[in-house]
Amino acid sequence: MKMYRVLPRFLILSLAIVAAACGNDPVEVPRGPFEQGVLIMNEGAFGANDGEVFHYDPQSGDMRTDIFEEVNGRPFAGLIQDMLLFEDRIYLVANTGKVEVVDAQSFQSVGSVNNGDLDISRSLVRVGQKLFISDFGPYDDNFASPDSYVAVVRDPQGGTVAQKIPVSSAPEGMIFANGHLFVACTAGGVVEVIDPEAETLMESIPIEGGSPYFFLEYAGNTYLYARDSESVYFHRINTQDFQVIESIAIPLANSLWNGSHALGSGGEVFILTSSGGGTSVAKVSLEEGTVLDESFYTGTNFYGLGYHSGAGQLYVGENAAWQGNGTVIKLDGNGGVVETLAAGRGPSGFLFR
């Protein structure tokens, strides 16, 4: 025969109160392993296609290497050109014609763009449920890019390229502003404007002053970053009527061809330059249109920049002349070395979370 113990009435009431109180307590959702910290994009070496992503925890100093392969059980197998966060997804764009889509917290693969649908992919913007991918297209016999395009994938998880919008030669960075997609075409010397809903080219904005590379936003304005051998340029774009309303030319020679830069605080922009076999980090003022420090930090083989606004630190990727794995140098606001971190092949980009 089963025996039941009858609890006193006051104990039953106490348990009910405790249960009710616990039910109102906020439930702490476990964080994903990569939800915080710094993601370091290592491009990988040409031919080896060994691009990978490292995760660095500035609080503990821990570094986790090759997290794509660790989580997904396979190497990334490409040359990573860009790493972008949109909502709960991170997009890894390889210039070897592939895009991988991973969960932003776990780095678990959730999709990709179909193999063979892209050629020389460069960057990506997500607009609603669509992905827009800038692509050089196939090289011709002279290694020019006459058949460049922006690929459209109608699913944020990836899949088939549904449309290729022809654009001027060598599209690089893009930005979505005021309902339109703006594409910097380096060799074409223009900014193309695309209607993302109709998936059609609307207008071309000619750029006078440097080859256009990327966009940045500062103080409510959209700027196009461009460069030539003597200067860097910040062209302020009116994203409503598609006009260049201001061009700021800053005399900074020998900025690196890939346009690597990082927006700091107060309108400061850090830019990589090369001279005499070495490389430097220069600091310029977007607001004043002047060079603040041509040699903020000097060394060799600098390859990428990122600014950690929360810590006020600049991260500099160094590629070891492609003779092995590179390093990341953390700098304080005065250009002093805070720490040097071991990285992968060609560290060139950073995502701070």
Long-range contacts (C-beta under 8 A, 24 or more apart in sequence): 31-105, 32-103, 32-104, 32-105, 32-106, 33-64, 33-105, 33-106, 33-107, 34-67, 34-104, 34-105, 34-106, 34-107, 34-353, 35-104, 35-105, 35-353, 36-353, 37-353, 38-306, 38-308, 38-315, 38-350, 38-351, 38-352, 38-353, 39-83, 39-90, 39-350, 39-351, 39-353, 40-317, 40-328, 40-341, 40-343, 40-344, 40-347, 40-349, 40-350, 41-80, 41-82, 41-83, 41-92, 41-304, 41-347, 41-348, 41-349, 41-350, 41-351, 42-80, 42-326, 42-343, 42-344, 42-345, 42-346, 42-347, 42-348, 43-79, 43-80, 43-81, 43-303, 43-345, 43-346, 43-347, 43-348, 43-349, 44-76, 44-78, 44-79, 44-80, 44-344, 44-345, 44-346, 45-79, 45-322, 45-345, 45-346, 46-79, 48-345, 49-77, 49-78, 49-79, 49-96, 50-75, 50-76, 50-77, 50-344, 50-345, 51-76, 51-78, 51-79, 51-80, 51-94, 51-344, 51-345, 51-346, 52-76, 52-80, 52-344, 52-345, 53-80, 53-83, 53-92, 53-107, 54-343, 54-344, 54-347, 56-328, 56-341, 58-308, 58-311, 63-341, 63-342, 65-344, 66-344, 67-107, 68-92, 68-100, 68-102, 68-107, 68-109, 71-102, 71-106, 71-107, 71-108, 71-109, 72-102, 72-107, 72-108, 72-109, 76-100, 80-349, 81-121, 81-122, 81-123, 82-122, 82-123, 82-124, 82-349, 83-349, 83-351, 84-123, 84-124, 84-125, 84-126, 85-351, 85-353, 86-126, 86-156, 87-126, 89-126, 89-156, 89-157, 90-351, 91-124, 91-126, 91-131, 93-121, 93-122, 93-123, 93-124, 93-133, 94-121, 95-120, 95-121, 95-122, 96-120, 97-121, 97-135, 99-124, 99-131, 99-133, 99-158, 101-156, 101-157, 101-158, 110-157, 111-155, 111-157, 111-158, 111-159, 112-158, 113-151, 113-153, 113-158, 113-159, 113-160, 113-161, 114-158, 114-159, 114-160, 114-161, 117-151, 117-160, 117-161, 118-151, 118-161, 120-145, 121-151, 122-171, 122-172, 122-173, 123-172, 123-173, 123-174, 124-174, 125-174, 125-175, 125-176, 125-181, 126-156, 127-176, 127-181, 127-196, 128-196, 129-154, 129-155, 129-156, 130-154, 130-155, 130-156, 130-196, 131-155, 131-156, 131-158, 132-174, 132-181, 132-194, 132-196, 133-161, 134-167, 134-171, 134-172, 134-173, 134-174, 134-183, 135-164, 135-171, 136-169, 136-170, 136-171, 144-169, 144-187, 145-169, 145-170, 145-187, 148-185, 148-188, 150-174, 150-181, 150-183, 150-192, 150-194, 152-199, 163-199, 165-194, 165-199, 165-200, 165-201, 166-201, 167-192, 167-194, 167-201, 168-192, 168-204, 172-212, 172-213, 172-214, 172-259, 173-213, 173-214, 173-215, 173-225, 173-259, 174-215, 175-215, 175-217, 175-222, 177-222, 177-239, 178-239, 178-240, 180-239, 180-242, 182-215, 182-222, 182-224, 182-237, 182-239, 184-212, 184-213, 184-214, 184-215, 184-224, 184-226, 185-212, 186-211, 186-212, 186-213, 187-211, 191-224, 191-237, 193-242, 202-242, 203-242, 205-237, 205-242, 205-243, 205-244, 207-235, 207-244, 208-244, 208-247, 209-233, 209-235, 209-247, 209-249, 213-258, 213-259, 214-259, 214-261, 216-261, 216-263, 216-269, 218-263, 218-267, 218-286, 219-267, 223-286, 225-259, 225-261, 227-255, 227-257, 227-259, 229-253, 229-254, 232-271, 232-284, 234-269, 234-286, 248-286, 248-289, 249-289, 250-284, 250-289, 250-290, 250-291, 251-291, 252-282, 252-284, 252-291, 252-294, 255-282, 260-303, 260-304, 260-305, 260-348, 261-305, 262-305, 262-306, 262-307, 262-314, 263-307, 264-307, 264-309, 264-314, 265-307, 265-309, 265-312, 268-292, 270-296, 270-305, 270-307, 270-314, 271-305, 272-302, 272-303, 272-305, 281-305, 281-314, 281-316, 281-331, 281-335, 293-335, 296-331, 296-335, 297-329, 297-331, 297-335, 299-329, 301-326, 303-346, 303-347, 303-348, 304-346, 304-347, 304-348, 304-349, 304-350, 305-350, 306-349, 306-350, 306-351, 306-352, 308-350, 308-352, 309-352, 310-352, 313-338, 315-350, 317-343, 317-346, 317-347, 317-348, 317-349, 317-350, 318-347, 319-345, 319-346, 319-347, 319-348, 322-346
